[in-house]
Amino acid sequence: MAPYDAFLLVSFGGPEGPADVLPFLRNVTAGRNVPAERLAAVAEHYELFGGVSPINQQCRDLLAAIEKDFRGNGISLPVYWGNRNWQPYLAQTVAQMRADGVRRALAFVTSAYSSYSSCRQYLDDIERARAAAGPDAPQIDKIRQFFNHPGFIRPHAAAVAAAASTLPAGDFDLVFTAHSIPAGMSAASGPAGGAYPAQLAEAARLVAAKAGYERPWRLAYSSRSGPPSQPWLEPDINDCLAELAAAGSAAVVVSPIGFISDHMEVRFDLDVEAARTAAAHGLAFARAAAPGTDPRFVSMVTDLVLERLDGAPPAWLGDLGPGHDVCPEGCCGRAAARPAVAGR
């Protein structure tokens, strides 16, 4: 096969000013009949942050760090960036890649896990962007999931330890969080189904062990957006905090294990809502940082690229092994119920 000649960062996108918020949310929810009042309610989350989602700047910072790490490791691939829901749009980026003569690119998606919305939908987006670019569009191969890669686990573990150091002395409870998804989507995740919660649990177990946390930990979810009649993964982080307080907990560290950066779902759902819930129940609260541009995480991206460029052996921790390079047919199939709003 032809060698890879470009690297593509693929992300969700987010508004970068107040005027962008509602158009962005309409992009996210296109074709899903989400009521206008629901969009207005989510828009209020962005107003707390000046109408700006952190995700685009975090992608710029990550891409700059990746470029630098590539150079330090002798990787000469040009780097590109395209989003699903906001500028720079993926279709525009793929068209530019075609114009630049790119023939075959590796894509790194800013989600570590298997599910329709975190994996398969990005593959669909890539194929739509290629179709729009025309018959000479570059082939684009997605890099495997990395939920159990040392470069993902170790920054999360260090962040848990750093957050714990800010709490009063004594025992604390450790809660991992991820974006909730419909139960039907979860059941369809991965080649055999149920991969999303299983991968989250494995990543949480590995992080807790690396952080030296020896007590039982919990996995909770945030960002639920479907109707009450539709089952989603539970428990909600706020319910979890209330239960811990009722059981006598005095302090809690919350680790956003489902995310690679501190974007809107972390800063609002955890730093605002979960922190408010903890305060209301008398819990000392510390939120661990996501990897962001931690050098270990950036090096992980380089390692994943070298797996495909040079056949370097894959790195992973734990029991589930490395993810597959090519998704099997039907893997993370389209579920009938999809998230209605995802505010990043």
C-alpha positions in Angstrom: 0.0 0.0 0.0 1.1 3.6 -0.6 2.8 5.3 2.4 0.9 7.8 4.5 1.6 11.4 3.4 -0.5 13.4 5.9 -2.0 13.4 9.5 -5.5 14.6 10.2 -6.9 15.6 13.6 -10.7 15.1 13.6 -12.8 16.6 16.4 -16.3 17.7 17.4 -15.9 21.4 17.1 -17.4 24.2 19.1 -18.5 27.9 19.0 -15.9 30.6 19.3 -18.2 33.5 20.0 -21.8 34.3 21.1 -23.0 34.5 17.5 -21.8 31.0 16.8 -23.6 29.2 19.6 -27.1 28.6 18.2 -25.8 27.8 14.7 -23.4 25.3 16.2 -26.1 23.7 18.2 -28.3 23.4 15.2 -25.5 21.7 13.4 -25.1 19.2 16.2 -28.8 18.4 16.3 -29.7 18.6 12.6 -32.4 16.2 11.7 -33.3 15.2 15.3 -36.3 17.5 15.9 -34.8 19.0 19.1 -37.1 21.7 20.5 -35.9 25.3 20.3 -36.3 25.7 24.0 -33.9 22.8 24.6 -31.3 24.5 22.3 -31.8 27.8 24.2 -31.2 26.0 27.5 -28.0 24.5 26.3 -26.9 27.9 24.8 -27.1 29.3 28.4 -24.2 26.9 29.3 -22.0 28.7 26.7 -23.1 32.1 27.9 -21.3 31.4 31.2 -18.1 31.2 29.2 -18.6 34.1 26.9 -20.2 32.0 24.1 -16.9 30.2 23.6 -16.2 26.5 23.8 -12.7 25.6 24.8 -12.5 22.7 22.4 -11.2 24.5 19.3 -8.3 26.2 21.1 -7.5 22.9 22.8 -7.3 21.3 19.3 -5.0 24.1 18.1 -2.8 23.5 21.1 -2.8 19.8 20.7 -2.0 20.0 17.0 0.9 22.3 17.6 2.3 19.9 20.2 1.8 17.0 17.9 3.7 18.8 15.1 6.6 19.5 17.5 6.7 15.9 18.7 6.5 14.6 15.1 9.6 16.6 14.2 11.4 15.3 17.2 10.7 11.8 16.1 11.6 12.1 12.5 7.9 12.1 11.2 7.6 14.6 8.3 3.8 14.3 7.8 2.0 17.6 7.2 -0.9 18.0 9.8 -4.5 19.0 9.1 -7.5 19.6 11.3 -11.2 19.2 10.6 -14.3 19.3 12.8 -17.7 17.6 12.6 -19.8 20.5 13.7 -17.9 23.8 13.4 -15.1 25.5 11.5 -12.8 24.3 10.3 -15.3 21.8 8.9 -14.0 18.4 8.0 -15.3 18.6 4.4 -13.4 21.8 3.8 -10.3 20.3 5.3 -10.5 17.2 3.1 -11.0 19.3 0.1 -7.9 21.3 1.0 -6.0 18.0 1.5 -7.1 16.9 -2.0 -5.9 20.3 -3.5 -2.6 19.8 -1.7 -2.1 16.4 -3.4 -2.5 14.3 -0.3 -3.1 10.7 -1.3 -3.4 8.8 2.0 -3.8 10.2 5.5 -3.9 8.9 9.1 -6.8 10.3 11.2 -6.7 10.8 14.9 -10.2 11.2 16.4 -10.4 13.0 19.8 -12.3 10.2 21.4 -10.7 7.2 23.1 -13.7 4.8 23.1 -16.0 2.6 21.0 -19.6 3.7 20.4 -21.6 5.1 17.5 -21.1 8.7 18.4 -17.5 8.4 19.5 -16.2 6.2 16.6 -18.5 5.0 13.9 -20.1 8.5 13.3 -16.6 9.9 12.8 -16.0 7.3 10.1 -19.2 8.2 8.5 -18.2 11.9 8.6 -14.9 11.1 7.0 -16.5 9.2 4.1 -19.0 12.0 3.5 -16.2 14.5 3.4 -14.3 12.4 1.0 -17.4 12.0 -1.2 -17.8 15.8 -1.3 -14.1 16.3 -2.2 -14.6 14.1 -5.3 -12.9 11.1 -6.9 -9.4 12.2 -6.1 -10.1 12.6 -2.4 -7.4 11.1 -0.2 -7.9 7.7 1.5 -8.2 8.4 5.2 -7.6 5.6 7.8 -8.7 6.2 11.4 -6.2 5.4 14.2 -7.3 2.8 16.7 -9.0 3.4 20.1 -6.6 4.3 22.8 -8.5 4.1 26.1 -5.9 1.7 27.6 -2.8 3.2 26.1 -0.1 4.2 28.7 0.0 7.7 27.3 -3.7 8.1 28.1 -3.8 6.3 31.4 -0.7 7.9 33.0 -1.7 11.6 32.6 -5.2 10.8 34.0 -3.6 9.0 37.0 -1.2 11.9 37.7 -4.2 14.4 37.5 -6.1 12.3 40.0 -3.2 12.4 42.4 -2.8 16.2 41.9 -6.5 16.8 42.5 -6.4 14.7 45.6 -3.5 16.7 47.0 -5.8 19.8 47.1 -8.3 18.2 49.4 -8.3 18.2 53.2 -6.3 15.3 54.7 -8.2 12.0 55.0 -10.0 9.6 52.8 -11.7 10.6 49.7 -14.0 8.9 47.2 -12.9 8.7 43.5 -15.6 9.0 40.8 -14.8 8.7 37.1 -17.1 10.4 34.6 -17.9 10.0 30.9 -20.5 11.3 28.5 -23.7 9.3 28.9 -25.2 7.7 25.8 -28.5 5.9 25.1 -28.6 2.4 26.5 -29.3 1.1 23.0 -26.2 2.7 21.6 -24.1 1.4 24.4 -25.4 -2.2 23.7 -24.4 -1.8 20.1 -20.9 -0.5 20.8 -17.9 -2.6 19.7 -17.8 -5.7 17.7 -19.6 -7.8 20.3 -21.7 -5.0 21.9 -21.3 -3.3 25.2 -17.7 -2.1 24.6 -18.3 1.5 25.7 -19.0 0.9 29.4 -16.5 -2.0 29.5 -13.7 0.2 28.1 -14.6 3.0 30.5 -14.5 0.6 33.4 -11.1 -0.8 32.3 -9.6 2.7 31.9 -11.0 3.7 35.3 -9.5 0.6 36.9 -6.1 1.3 35.3 -6.1 5.0 36.3 -7.1 4.2 39.9 -4.3 1.6 40.1 -1.7 3.9 38.7 -2.8 6.7 41.1 -2.4 4.3 44.0 -6.0 4.5 44.9 -6.9 1.3 46.8 -10.5 1.9 47.8 -13.6 1.1 45.6 -14.1 3.8 42.9 -17.3 4.6 41.0 -18.1 5.3 37.3 -20.8 7.9 36.7 -22.1 9.8 33.6 -22.8 13.3 32.6 -24.3 15.3 29.7 -27.5 13.3 29.3 -29.7 15.0 26.7 -32.5 12.5 25.7 -36.1 12.5 26.8 -36.9 11.1 30.2 -38.6 8.1 28.6 -35.4 7.0 26.9 -32.9 5.0 29.0 -29.4 6.3 29.1 -26.3 5.1 30.9 -26.5 5.8 34.7 -25.8 6.9 37.3 -25.7 10.6 36.7 -22.7 12.3 38.3 -25.0 14.5 40.5 -27.0 11.6 41.8 -23.7 9.8 42.5 -22.4 12.7 44.6 -25.6 12.9 46.5 -25.4 9.2 47.3 -21.8 9.4 48.4 -22.7 12.3 50.8 -25.6 10.3 52.2 -23.3 7.4 52.8 -20.9 9.6 54.9 -18.3 10.7 52.3 -16.5 13.9 53.2 -14.5 14.5 50.0 -14.5 13.5 46.4 -12.2 13.6 43.4 -13.9 13.5 40.0 -11.9 12.4 37.0 -13.2 13.0 33.5 -12.0 9.6 32.2 -14.2 9.8 29.1 -12.5 12.9 27.7 -9.1 13.9 26.4 -9.4 17.7 27.2 -11.2 20.1 29.5 -13.9 21.2 27.0 -17.4 22.4 27.7 -18.9 19.2 29.0 -16.1 19.1 31.6 -16.1 22.8 32.5 -19.9 23.1 32.8 -21.1 19.6 33.8 -18.3 19.1 36.3 -16.8 22.4 37.2 -20.2 24.1 37.5 -23.0 21.6 38.0 -21.2 18.8 39.8 -19.2 21.3 42.0 -22.5 23.0 42.9 -24.0 19.6 43.9 -21.0 18.7 46.0 -21.2 22.0 47.8 -24.9 21.6 48.5 -24.1 18.2 50.2 -21.1 19.4 52.1 -18.6 17.4 50.0 -15.1 18.8 49.5 -14.7 18.6 45.7 -11.7 18.4 43.4 -11.8 17.8 39.6 -8.9 16.1 38.0 -7.6 17.5 34.7 -7.9 15.7 31.4 -4.7 15.0 29.4 -4.9 17.9 27.1 -1.3 18.6 25.9 0.4 16.5 28.6 3.7 15.4 26.9 2.8 11.7 27.6 -0.5 12.1 25.8 1.2 13.9 22.8 3.8 11.1 22.7 1.0 8.6 22.6 -0.3 10.2 19.3 3.2 9.8 17.9 3.3 6.2 19.0 0.0 5.4 17.4 1.2 7.0 14.1 4.4 5.0 14.3 2.4 1.8 14.7 1.0 2.5 11.2 4.1 4.0 9.6 6.7 1.5 10.8 4.8 -1.4 12.2 5.9 -0.5 15.7 4.4 -2.9 18.3 1.2 -1.5 19.9 1.3 -0.4 23.5 -1.5 -1.0 26.0 -2.2 -1.7 29.6 -4.6 -4.1 31.3 -6.7 -7.0 30.0 -8.5 -5.8 26.9 -5.6 -5.5 24.5 -5.1 -2.9 21.7 -8.0 -1.8 19.7 -8.4 -2.9 16.0 -7.0 -0.8 13.2 -10.0 -1.5 10.9 -13.5 -1.6 12.4 -15.3 -4.9 11.7 -18.5 -4.8 9.7 -21.3 -3.7 11.9 -19.0 -2.5 14.7 -20.6 0.3 16.8 -23.7 0.2 14.5 -26.1 3.0 14.2 -28.6 2.9 17.1 -32.1 4.1 16.7 -31.6 6.5 19.6 -28.7 9.0 19.4 -27.7 11.8 21.7 -29.7 14.9 20.9 -27.4 17.6 22.2 -23.7 17.4 23.0 -22.3 20.6 24.3 -18.6 20.8 24.0 
